[in-house]
């Protein structure tokens, strides 16, 4: 059945006094303005890929390598990417391609599940993005102290925050360009490290030592964690899965950018289909390479982690390179790690600000946060997470490594909860399509293997949430338990709060609103759809190659 001809259930949402239309239509609000479609495919590809690559892959990964071993490291990342990140990318891509509106995933949760669920999901993700911003600001201070441990680290936090704010208050295309450049640098770094690992393992190093898989021998390929035997080896693998939950991301940035992507019905499916393979490829190949380059039993790695060494000094990549007698690389790698932290913080300042903007559009945050500049930037929503980012100034009184760890725990549980919420929203969408007789074959893009992988991923997400803080229970670690499960309490509180205040009810699939705003988006996208082949025919060979890359 054609979705345009489907009878739409009456909406329960009212129209505001200033005649602003109901579900995020394309008409510009005369008072507040709106964001603009200034992000190209390459911007969003790099945001979804590079935006999620922070210091976790370059420094923090040493903890998992030391405690779990190189094989558990690879298997943990593979399991998390396949069981959770991949289905989430596909689900978000299908919904956002059909209706690439401002507010996307949180608006979808409200329409297809429950208004209170959308409220809780939006505020949970806002808190998560703000915590990750704080984590990366703390990481900047940690990394810079590799060169300068005399200056108060709060000074470096302030400098990083000012640069991130500047990148986010200009027109969105300039934010996209800055993120494109920094994310490209991170990708070149990880590709360079993978190539370096291959060259050195076959003998291309100052010692001419073809070490191969030496660090995987003598039982060092997998370690028992917390206890001994098979159970300890399983818990070592599980510890890696939990770390992967912090360090691998992407679906969230795709969902939030849906309302600012140029030619969304072409670009969103491309990002959704390719982002997983690129994220999994870089991460899985990256963790595979670091387990080859650096021994998980290396005493320097153990000492660095125990002492909370900063920057490249704690990186298994640098330890492995130094063991091979290669000079001059630590400072270069530390500089690139610094750019990684800066870029990741930049991406999640964007994510937090657009989440707050989406909540304001839905009437779930103060209306002042709808106000945009002439360039289409919601300035007030950039200001709020920037103020929250000031929590990172705690590095002035506590170790930056310790502060970084607090924010990592807070962000990890928030990520898993948010992504699980995206998947639940997709199930609501799937049930609504089925109940209203709309075939998925009529959609602009249909994700494969659904709804089976979505159900499986929801189960995986629930398991990760339930056991995210298992190692804080015995002996009981109050601080660790709170930071591991705070997100669960926060999300539950926000859901109950809106449920009680607004007396909302779960959406009946046959009555879910699938059409509001679609006609306006169709009109907005029409000029991209009219003559795509003609536009491509006018491209040079190099332009066609560049377009195909993204």
C-alpha positions in Angstrom: 0.0 0.0 0.0 1.2 3.5 -0.8 1.9 5.3 2.5 0.7 8.5 1.1 -2.8 7.0 0.7 -3.0 5.4 4.1 -5.6 7.0 6.4 -3.8 8.8 9.2 -5.0 8.4 12.7 -5.8 11.7 14.3 -2.9 13.3 16.1 -3.2 14.2 19.7 -0.6 17.0 19.4 -1.8 20.5 19.3 -0.7 23.5 17.2 1.0 26.3 19.0 -0.4 29.9 19.1 2.1 31.3 16.7 0.9 28.8 14.1 4.2 26.8 14.1 3.2 23.5 12.4 3.1 20.2 14.3 5.8 17.7 13.7 8.9 19.6 12.6 7.8 20.7 9.2 10.1 22.5 6.9 8.5 26.0 7.2 10.8 28.3 9.2 9.4 29.5 12.5 9.3 33.3 12.2 10.5 33.7 15.8 13.0 30.9 16.3 14.2 29.9 12.9 15.5 26.4 12.3 18.6 24.4 11.5 19.7 24.0 7.9 20.8 21.1 5.7 24.5 22.0 5.5 26.0 18.5 6.1 27.2 16.6 3.0 27.6 12.8 2.8 31.3 13.0 3.6 30.6 15.1 6.6 28.2 12.6 8.1 30.3 9.6 7.2 33.2 11.0 9.1 31.0 12.2 12.0 29.6 8.7 12.4 33.0 7.0 12.0 35.6 9.4 13.3 33.3 11.1 15.9 33.2 7.9 17.8 37.0 7.3 17.8 38.4 9.0 20.8 41.2 8.2 23.2 39.6 4.9 24.0 41.2 3.1 21.1 44.6 4.7 21.5 45.2 4.9 25.3 42.3 3.3 27.3 42.5 0.1 25.3 45.7 -0.8 27.3 43.6 -1.7 30.3 41.5 -4.2 28.4 44.6 -5.7 26.7 46.3 -6.2 30.0 43.4 -7.7 31.9 41.8 -9.8 29.1 44.5 -10.7 26.5 44.6 -10.0 22.7 42.1 -12.7 21.6 39.5 -11.6 24.1 40.0 -8.1 22.9 39.3 -9.0 19.3 36.3 -11.3 20.1 34.8 -8.7 22.5 34.8 -6.0 19.8 33.5 -8.3 17.1 30.6 -9.4 19.4 29.6 -5.9 20.3 29.7 -4.6 16.8 27.8 -7.4 15.2 25.2 -8.0 18.0 24.4 -4.4 18.8 26.0 -1.6 16.7 25.2 -3.1 13.3 21.4 -3.6 14.0 21.2 -0.2 15.5 22.7 1.5 12.5 20.3 -0.3 10.2 17.2 0.5 12.3 18.0 4.2 12.6 18.8 4.4 8.9 15.5 3.0 7.8 13.4 5.3 10.0 15.5 8.4 9.3 15.4 7.8 5.5 11.6 7.7 5.5 11.3 10.8 7.6 14.6 12.8 7.9 13.2 15.4 10.2 14.8 17.6 12.9 14.5 15.7 16.1 14.4 12.4 14.3 14.9 9.5 16.8 13.3 11.2 19.8 10.3 12.3 17.7 10.0 8.7 16.4 10.1 7.4 20.0 7.3 9.7 20.9 5.2 8.8 17.8 5.7 5.0 17.8 6.2 4.1 21.5 5.1 6.6 24.1 5.6 10.4 24.6 7.2 9.6 28.0 9.5 7.2 26.3 10.6 9.8 23.9 11.2 12.3 26.7 13.3 9.9 28.7 15.3 8.8 25.7 16.0 12.4 24.7 17.2 13.5 28.1 19.1 10.3 28.7 21.0 10.8 25.5 21.6 14.5 26.3 23.2 13.5 29.6 25.3 10.8 27.9 26.6 13.2 25.2 27.4 15.8 27.9 29.3 13.2 30.0 31.3 12.1 27.0 32.1 15.7 26.3 33.4 15.9 29.9 35.4 12.7 29.4 37.1 13.9 26.3 37.9 17.3 27.9 39.5 15.4 30.8 41.4 13.3 28.2 42.8 16.4 26.6 44.3 17.4 29.9 45.6 13.9 30.4 47.2 13.7 27.0 48.8 17.2 27.1 50.4 16.4 30.4 52.7 14.0 28.5 54.6 17.2 27.4 53.7 19.5 30.3 52.9 18.2 33.7 53.6 21.6 35.4 50.7 23.7 34.1 47.4 23.2 35.9 45.4 20.8 33.6 42.3 23.0 34.0 44.0 25.5 31.6 44.1 22.9 28.9 40.4 22.0 29.6 39.5 25.7 29.1 41.5 25.9 25.9 39.9 22.8 24.4 36.4 23.9 25.4 36.8 27.3 23.8 37.9 25.7 20.5 35.0 23.2 20.6 32.5 25.9 21.2 33.9 28.0 18.3 33.5 25.1 15.9 29.9 24.6 17.0 28.6 28.2 16.8 29.4 28.8 13.2 27.2 27.5 10.3 26.8 23.8 10.4 28.8 23.3 7.2 31.8 24.8 8.9 31.3 22.4 11.9 31.1 19.6 9.3 34.4 20.7 7.7 36.3 20.9 11.0 35.0 17.5 12.0 35.9 16.1 8.6 39.5 17.3 8.9 40.0 16.1 12.5 38.2 12.8 12.0 40.3 12.2 8.8 43.4 12.7 10.9 42.2 10.0 13.4 41.5 7.6 10.6 44.9 8.1 9.1 46.4 7.5 12.5 44.7 4.2 13.0 45.5 3.1 9.4 49.1 4.1 9.9 49.4 2.1 13.2 47.8 -1.0 11.5 50.3 -0.7 8.6 53.2 -0.1 11.1 52.2 -3.3 13.0 52.2 -5.4 9.8 55.5 -4.0 8.6 57.3 -4.5 11.9 55.9 -7.9 12.6 57.5 -9.3 9.4 60.8 -7.8 10.4 60.6 -4.2 9.2 62.0 -2.6 12.4 65.4 -1.4 13.7 66.0 -4.7 15.4 65.0 -6.7 12.2 62.9 -8.9 14.5 60.2 -10.7 12.7 58.2 -11.2 15.9 54.9 -12.3 14.2 52.4 -13.6 16.8 54.9 -14.0 19.5 52.8 -12.1 22.0 50.0 -14.6 21.5 52.0 -17.7 22.5 52.5 -19.5 25.8 48.9 -19.0 26.9 49.1 -15.2 26.6 46.4 -14.9 24.0 43.6 -14.9 26.6 43.7 -14.0 30.3 41.4 -14.9 33.2 39.9 -11.9 35.0 38.5 -11.6 38.5 38.7 -15.4 39.0 40.5 -18.4 37.5 39.6 -21.0 34.9 37.0 -20.8 32.2 34.8 -18.5 34.2 37.7 -16.0 34.5 38.4 -16.2 30.8 34.7 -15.5 30.1 34.7 -12.5 32.5 37.8 -11.2 30.8 35.9 -11.3 27.4 32.9 -9.6 29.1 35.1 -6.8 30.4 36.1 -6.1 26.8 32.5 -6.0 25.7 31.7 -3.4 28.4 34.7 -1.3 27.2 33.6 -1.6 23.6 30.2 -0.2 24.7 32.0 3.0 25.6 34.4 3.2 22.7 32.3 2.2 19.7 29.5 4.5 18.6 27.9 6.0 15.5 24.1 5.5 15.2 23.4 8.4 17.5 25.3 10.9 15.3 23.5 9.6 12.2 20.1 10.1 13.9 20.8 13.6 15.2 22.3 14.8 11.9 19.3 13.5 9.8 17.6 16.9 9.9 20.8 18.7 8.6 22.0 16.3 5.9 21.7 17.5 2.3 19.9 15.0 0.1 19.0 12.8 3.1 17.2 10.0 1.3 20.3 9.2 -0.7 22.9 9.9 2.0 21.4 8.3 5.1 21.1 4.8 3.7 24.7 5.1 2.4 25.9 6.1 5.9 23.8 3.5 7.6 25.1 0.6 5.4 28.7 1.6 5.3 29.2 3.0 8.8 29.2 -0.4 10.5 31.7 -1.9 8.2 34.0 1.1 8.6 33.7 1.3 12.4 34.0 -2.5 12.8 36.9 -2.6 10.3 38.9 0.2 12.0 38.1 -1.0 15.5 38.5 -4.7 15.0 41.6 -4.4 12.9 42.9 -1.8 15.4 42.5 -4.0 18.5 43.8 -7.0 16.5 46.9 -5.0 15.6 47.6 -3.6 19.1 47.5 -7.1 20.5 50.2 -8.1 18.0 52.4 -5.1 18.6 52.3 -4.9 22.4 52.5 -7.9 24.8 49.6 -8.1 27.2 52.2 -9.1 29.8 54.5 -6.1 29.2 55.6 -4.8 32.6 55.7 -1.2 31.3 52.0 -1.5 30.3 51.2 -2.8 33.8 53.2 0.0 35.5 51.7 2.7 33.3 48.2 1.6 34.1 48.9 1.2 37.8 50.5 4.7 38.0 47.9 6.4 35.9 50.4 7.6 33.4 49.2 10.1 30.9 49.0 10.4 27.1 51.2 8.3 25.0 53.1 7.0 28.0 50.1 4.7 28.9 49.4 3.7 25.3 50.1 0.1 24.3 50.8 1.4 20.8 53.7 3.5 22.0 55.0 0.9 24.4 55.1 -1.6 21.6 56.9 0.9 19.2 59.5 1.8 21.9 60.2 -1.9 22.5 61.1 -2.2 18.9 63.7 0.6 19.2 61.7 3.1 17.0 62.5 6.6 18.1 60.7 9.9 17.5 57.1 8.6 17.3 55.8 9.0 20.9 55.3 12.8 20.5 53.8 12.5 17.1 51.4 9.8 18.2 50.5 11.8 21.4 49.7 14.8 19.2 47.4 12.7 17.0 45.8 11.2 20.1 45.2 14.8 21.3 43.4 15.6 18.1 41.3 12.4 18.6 40.1 13.6 22.0 39.4 17.0 20.6 37.4 15.7 17.7 35.4 13.3 19.8 34.5 16.1 22.2 33.6 18.4 19.3 31.2 15.7 17.9 29.4 15.2 21.2 29.1 18.9 21.9 27.2 18.9 18.6 25.2 15.8 19.6 24.2 17.3 23.0 23.2 20.6 21.5 21.1 19.0 18.8 19.4 16.7 21.3 18.4 19.7 23.4 17.1 21.4 20.3 15.0 18.4 19.4 13.5 18.3 22.9 12.6 21.9 22.6 10.9 21.3 19.3 8.8 18.7 21.0 7.9 20.9 23.9 10.0 18.8 26.3 12.5 21.5 27.0 12.3 25.3 27.4 11.2 26.9 24.2 14.2 29.3 24.2 16.3 26.3 23.0 14.5 26.4 19.7 16.0 29.7 18.8 18.5 29.5 16.0 21.0 32.0 14.5 20.7 33.2 10.9 23.2 30.5 10.0 20.9 27.8 11.4 22.8 27.2 14.7 20.8 26.7 17.9 23.2 28.9 20.0 21.5 28.4 23.4 21.6 24.7 23.1 25.3 24.9 22.4 25.7 26.9 25.6 24.1 24.4 28.0 26.4 21.4 27.3 29.3 23.8 27.2 28.5 24.8 30.8 28.1 21.2 31.8 31.5 20.6 30.2 32.9 22.8 32.9 32.6 19.8 35.2 35.8 18.7 33.6 37.6 21.4 35.6 37.6 18.8 38.4 40.9 17.8 37.0 42.3 20.9 38.8 41.8 19.1 42.2 41.8 15.4 41.2 43.9 13.3 38.8 42.8 13.8 35.2 43.0 10.0 34.8 40.6 9.5 37.7 38.2 12.1 36.5 38.3 10.6 33.0 37.3 7.2 34.5 34.3 8.7 36.2 32.9 10.2 33.0 33.7 7.0 31.1 31.4 4.9 33.4 28.7 7.5 33.3 28.8 7.7 29.5 28.9 3.9 28.9 25.6 3.1 30.5 24.0 6.0 28.9 25.1 4.9 25.4 23.8 1.4 25.9 20.5 2.6 27.2 20.1 5.1 24.4 20.9 2.6 21.6 18.5 0.1 23.2 15.9 2.8 23.1 16.5 3.4 19.4 15.9 -0.3 18.8 12.7 -0.4 20.9 11.6 2.6 18.8 12.2 0.7 15.6 10.0 -2.2 16.9 7.3 0.4 17.5 7.8 1.7 13.9 7.7 -1.9 12.5 4.5 -2.8 14.3 2.9 0.5 13.2 3.7 -0.2 9.5 2.3 -3.7 9.8 -0.9 -2.6 11.7 -1.6 0.2 9.1 -1.0 -2.1 6.1 2.1 -0.3 4.8 4.6 -2.6 3.1 8.2 -2.0 3.9 8.9 -2.6 0.3 7.3 0.9 -0.4 9.8 2.7 1.8 12.6 4.8 0.4 15.1 2.3 2.0 14.4 -1.0 3.8 17.0 -2.3 6.2 17.8 -6.0 5.8 17.3 -8.7 8.4 14.6 -6.9 10.3 13.0 -7.2 12.8 15.0 -10.2 13.8 18.3 -8.4 14.4 16.5 -5.6 16.2 14.9 -8.1 18.7 18.3 -9.8 19.2 20.1 -6.5 19.8 17.5 -5.4 22.3 18.2 -8.5 24.3 21.9 -7.9 24.0 21.5 -4.3 25.2 19.5 -5.4 28.2 22.2 -7.9 29.2 24.9 -5.3 28.9 22.9 -2.8 31.0 22.1 -5.5 33.7 25.7 -6.6 34.1 27.5 -3.3 33.4 28.6 -2.9 37.0 29.0 -6.6 38.0 32.6 -6.1 39.2 31.6 -3.4 41.7 29.5 -5.8 43.8 32.2 -7.9 45.5 33.8 -6.2 47.2 31.2 -3.5 46.9 32.5 -0.3 45.4 30.1 2.6 46.0 31.6 5.0 43.6 31.9 2.4 40.8 28.4 1.1 41.4 26.9 4.6 41.2 28.7 5.6 38.0 27.9 2.2 36.4 24.2 2.3 37.0 23.4 6.1 37.3 22.0 6.1 33.8 19.4 3.5 34.6 18.1 5.5 37.6 18.2 8.7 35.5 16.3 7.2 32.6 13.7 5.6 34.8 13.1 8.8 36.7 12.6 10.9 33.5 10.2 8.3 32.1 8.1 8.2 35.3 8.2 12.0 35.6 6.7 12.7 32.2 4.3 9.8 32.6 2.9 11.3 35.7 3.0 14.9 34.6 1.4 14.3 31.2 -0.5 11.1 31.9 0.7 9.6 28.6 -0.2 6.2 27.3 1.6 3.7 25.1 0.9 4.2 21.4 -1.4 1.8 19.7 0.3 0.6 16.5 -2.8 1.1 14.3 -3.0 4.8 15.6 0.7 5.7 15.4 1.4 8.8 13.4 3.5 7.8 10.3 2.6 10.8 8.1 2.8 14.1 9.9 5.6 16.1 8.3 6.2 13.6 5.5 4.7 15.8 2.7 6.8 18.7 3.7 10.0 16.6 3.8 9.1 15.1 0.4 8.8 18.6 -1.0 12.1 19.6 0.6 13.9 16.6 -0.9 12.2 16.8 -4.3 14.9 19.0 -5.9 17.5 16.3 -5.0 15.4 13.6 -6.5 14.4 15.1 -9.8 17.5 14.8 -11.9 20.2 12.8 -10.0 21.5 11.1 -13.1 21.9 14.4 -14.9 23.9 15.8 -12.0 26.1 12.8 -11.9 26.6 12.9 -15.7 28.0 16.5 -15.3 30.6 15.4 -12.8 34.2 14.8 -13.8 35.8 11.4 -13.3 37.5 12.6 -10.1 34.3 14.1 -8.8 32.5 10.8 -9.4 35.3 8.9 -7.6 35.1 11.3 -4.7 31.3 11.0 -4.5 31.6 7.2 -4.5 34.0 7.3 -1.6 31.4 8.9 0.6 
